[in-house]
């Protein structure tokens, strides 16, 4: 009998939610995703130390303001790590635009161009990169421009139906609706314990999948932010699932069949009218959970990026 991970791969494309090369090699996912929190963890991994030293030495040789060097180093390290990951996975690597740009469309577009150029300098074509942007109105507008330029995007920190619909309207390549953070909010708000079938995060991702298939949109849905394997298995059949090494390990260690939890329909219902900015903001504002978790997610990623910049500054000062 196959492992549950192997069985899951028959129903969903599995993506590694990590920058750890050892874990990626072990579980052989199709794609890999990174974010400031994962890059921060990867910064301490032995596999990356020669690469980090090389990049920091090059930045230091170029001179300039120490703060500017630290900010630049985050992007260059993210791309350097992403390029290493691209040698291991057959598919795509997601790399995030700095969270502090989440409400600036033009700055997000410029940063995306910079990241793609850095990848191309390393021999990784834009077809193998997904630019991650927060699912703010401004981030979605940036993605709309980038998609038309042939730069595919992964819209993350997605918690509301309004965010999902705006992403579909914009022709975004991929969205990452969060599971665990949705459930965390409802658990704290209600004091309830949820089964996989009653789990609010699972139900949210299923609703996003249903909206995509019924509207005939081309956007790929990738469930993200899992707390346990029960949530993962309940979403078997979702086009993509990005899963942490700990949960990949658990799935690989257990044998058993995996039942489809998400049905993707081929039929197309009439598409809803595209959301304008007022309707988007009103719809998102009506969802207290989505408001809280989007703001919290942006703050957390910004804090992790700032922490990483401080660690880089210290390392540059030590040389």
C-alpha positions in Angstrom: 0.0 0.0 0.0 1.3 3.5 -0.8 1.9 6.2 1.7 -0.6 8.9 2.2 1.7 11.4 0.6 2.0 9.3 -2.5 -1.8 8.9 -2.6 -2.3 12.6 -2.1 0.0 13.3 -5.0 -2.5 11.5 -7.2 -5.2 14.0 -6.4 -3.3 17.3 -5.8 0.0 18.8 -6.9 2.1 18.9 -3.8 4.2 22.0 -3.1 6.8 22.2 -0.3 6.2 25.1 2.1 9.9 25.5 3.0 13.3 26.8 1.9 15.0 23.7 3.4 16.8 22.0 0.5 17.2 18.7 2.4 13.4 18.5 3.0 12.7 19.4 -0.6 15.0 16.7 -1.9 13.4 14.2 0.4 9.8 14.7 -0.4 10.2 15.6 -4.1 7.4 18.2 -4.5 6.5 19.8 -7.8 7.0 23.4 -6.6 8.3 25.2 -3.6 7.1 28.4 -1.8 9.0 30.8 0.3 8.1 33.9 2.3 10.1 36.1 4.7 9.4 33.8 7.7 10.8 30.8 5.8 13.8 32.7 4.4 14.5 33.8 8.0 14.6 30.1 9.1 16.7 29.1 6.0 19.2 31.8 6.9 20.5 29.5 9.6 20.6 26.3 7.6 24.1 24.8 6.9 23.3 24.2 3.2 23.0 27.9 2.6 26.0 29.3 4.5 28.4 29.3 1.5 25.8 30.9 -0.7 25.0 33.6 2.0 28.7 34.4 2.5 29.2 34.7 -1.3 26.2 37.1 -1.7 27.1 39.2 1.3 30.7 39.5 0.2 29.5 40.7 -3.2 27.1 43.2 -1.7 29.8 44.5 0.6 32.3 44.9 -2.3 29.7 47.1 -4.1 29.7 49.5 -1.2 26.9 51.8 -0.2 24.8 52.6 2.8 24.6 49.7 5.3 20.8 49.9 5.7 20.4 49.9 1.9 22.8 46.9 1.7 20.7 45.0 4.2 17.5 45.6 2.3 19.1 44.7 -1.0 20.6 41.6 0.6 17.2 40.2 1.5 16.1 40.1 -2.1 19.3 38.8 -3.4 19.4 36.0 -0.8 15.8 35.1 -1.5 16.6 34.8 -5.2 19.8 33.0 -4.5 18.0 30.5 -2.3 15.1 30.3 -4.8 17.6 29.5 -7.6 19.1 26.7 -5.6 15.6 25.3 -5.0 14.8 25.6 -8.7 17.6 23.1 -9.3 15.8 20.6 -7.1 12.1 21.0 -8.0 10.9 20.5 -11.6 8.3 23.3 -11.3 8.1 26.8 -9.9 9.5 28.7 -7.0 7.5 31.5 -5.3 9.4 34.5 -4.0 7.7 37.3 -2.1 7.6 41.0 -2.6 8.4 42.8 0.7 5.3 43.1 2.9 6.0 46.8 3.5 5.0 47.3 -0.2 1.6 45.7 0.2 -0.3 49.0 -0.2 1.8 50.4 -3.0 1.0 49.1 -6.5 3.8 50.8 -8.5 6.5 49.9 -5.9 5.3 46.3 -5.9 5.5 46.2 -9.7 9.1 47.6 -9.6 10.1 45.1 -7.0 8.7 42.2 -9.0 10.7 43.3 -12.0 13.8 43.5 -9.9 13.2 39.9 -8.5 12.6 38.5 -12.0 15.8 40.2 -13.3 17.8 38.7 -10.4 16.5 35.3 -11.3 17.2 35.7 -14.9 20.8 36.7 -14.1 21.1 33.3 -12.4 19.7 31.5 -15.4 16.2 30.9 -13.9 13.6 32.0 -16.4 10.5 33.9 -15.4 8.4 30.9 -16.4 9.8 29.1 -13.4 9.1 31.9 -10.9 5.9 33.0 -9.1 5.9 36.5 -7.6 4.1 36.5 -4.3 2.0 39.5 -3.4 -0.3 40.1 -0.5 -4.0 40.0 -1.6 -4.6 43.7 -0.9 -6.4 45.8 -3.5 -3.0 47.3 -4.4 -1.3 43.9 -4.6 -4.0 42.5 -6.8 -3.7 45.5 -9.2 0.1 45.0 -9.3 -0.5 41.3 -10.2 -2.9 42.3 -13.0 -0.2 44.4 -14.6 2.5 41.7 -14.1 0.3 38.9 -15.5 -0.2 40.9 -18.7 3.6 41.2 -18.9 4.0 37.5 -18.7 5.1 37.5 -15.0 2.9 35.0 -13.1 1.9 35.8 -9.6 0.9 34.0 -6.4 -1.5 36.0 -4.3 -1.0 35.1 -0.7 -2.6 36.1 2.7 -6.0 35.4 1.1 -8.9 35.1 3.6 -12.1 36.5 2.1 -14.4 35.8 -0.8 -13.9 39.4 -1.9 -10.1 38.9 -2.2 -10.6 35.7 -4.1 -13.1 37.2 -6.6 -10.8 40.2 -7.2 -7.9 37.9 -7.9 -10.0 35.9 -10.4 -11.1 39.1 -12.1 -7.5 40.2 -12.4 -6.4 37.0 -14.1 -4.0 36.0 -11.4 -2.2 32.8 -12.1 -2.5 31.3 -8.5 -4.1 32.2 -5.2 -3.1 30.8 -1.8 -6.2 30.8 0.5 -5.1 30.1 4.1 -6.5 27.2 6.1 -4.8 27.2 9.5 -5.0 30.9 10.2 -8.7 31.0 9.3 -9.3 28.1 11.7 -7.1 29.7 14.4 -9.3 32.8 14.3 -12.6 30.9 14.7 -11.2 28.7 17.4 -10.2 31.7 19.4 -13.4 33.5 18.7 -15.8 30.6 19.5 -13.8 28.3 21.7 -14.8 25.4 19.5 -12.8 22.4 18.4 -13.4 21.6 14.8 -13.3 18.3 12.9 -11.8 18.3 9.4 -15.3 18.4 7.9 -16.5 21.3 10.1 -13.1 23.1 9.9 -13.7 26.8 8.8 -10.4 27.0 7.0 -11.2 23.8 5.0 -14.6 25.1 4.2 -13.2 28.4 3.0 -10.7 26.8 0.6 -13.5 24.5 -0.8 -15.6 27.6 -1.4 -12.8 29.2 -3.3 -12.3 26.1 -5.4 -16.0 26.0 -6.1 -16.0 29.7 -7.1 -13.2 29.1 -9.6 -14.7 26.1 -11.2 -18.2 27.5 -11.5 -17.0 30.8 -13.0 -14.6 29.0 -15.4 -11.7 31.1 -14.2 -8.2 29.9 -15.0 -6.7 30.8 -11.6 -5.1 27.9 -9.8 -6.1 27.4 -6.1 -3.4 26.3 -3.7 -4.4 25.6 -0.1 -1.9 26.9 2.3 -1.1 27.3 6.1 -2.0 23.9 7.4 -2.0 23.1 11.1 -2.5 19.3 10.8 -2.7 16.4 8.3 -6.5 16.2 8.8 -6.8 19.6 7.1 -4.5 18.6 4.3 -6.3 15.3 3.6 -9.8 17.1 3.8 -8.6 19.2 0.8 -7.3 16.4 -1.4 -8.3 17.3 -4.9 -7.6 21.0 -4.5 -5.3 21.7 -7.5 -2.3 22.5 -5.3 -1.4 22.1 -1.6 1.6 23.8 -0.1 2.7 21.7 3.0 5.3 22.1 5.6 8.1 19.5 6.1 6.7 18.3 9.4 3.3 17.5 7.8 5.0 16.0 4.7 6.9 13.8 7.1 3.7 12.7 8.8 2.0 11.9 5.5 5.0 10.0 4.2 5.2 7.9 7.4 1.7 6.6 7.2 0.2 4.2 4.6 -3.4 4.4 3.5 -5.8 5.6 0.8 -6.8 9.2 0.4 -10.3 10.2 -0.5 -11.1 13.2 -2.7 -12.2 16.1 -0.5 -12.6 18.7 -3.3 -14.5 18.2 -6.5 -13.5 20.5 -9.4 -16.5 21.0 -11.7 -16.2 21.6 -15.4 -19.5 23.3 -15.8 -19.5 27.1 -16.0 -22.1 29.3 -14.3 -22.6 32.9 -15.3 -19.6 34.9 -13.9 -20.4 37.6 -11.4 -19.7 41.2 -12.4 -16.1 42.2 -11.7 -15.6 43.8 -8.3 -14.7 47.5 -8.3 -12.6 48.9 -5.5 -15.5 50.1 -3.3 -17.3 46.7 -3.6 -14.0 44.9 -2.8 -13.2 47.0 0.2 -16.8 46.7 1.5 -17.0 43.0 1.0 -13.6 42.4 2.7 -14.5 44.8 5.5 -17.7 42.7 6.3 -15.5 39.7 7.2 -14.0 40.4 10.6 -11.7 37.3 10.4 -10.3 38.3 7.0 -9.6 41.8 8.2 -7.8 40.7 11.3 -5.8 37.9 9.6 -4.7 40.0 6.5 -3.5 42.8 8.7 -1.8 40.4 11.1 -0.1 38.5 8.2 1.3 41.6 6.7 2.7 42.7 10.0 4.3 39.3 10.7 6.0 39.1 7.3 7.2 42.7 7.7 8.6 41.9 11.2 10.4 38.8 9.9 11.8 40.8 7.0 13.0 43.5 9.4 14.6 40.8 11.7 16.3 39.3 8.7 17.7 42.7 7.7 19.1 43.2 11.2 20.8 39.8 11.1 22.3 40.6 7.7 23.5 44.0 8.9 25.2 42.3 11.9 26.9 39.8 9.6 28.0 42.5 7.2 29.5 44.5 10.1 31.4 41.4 11.3 33.3 41.1 8.0 
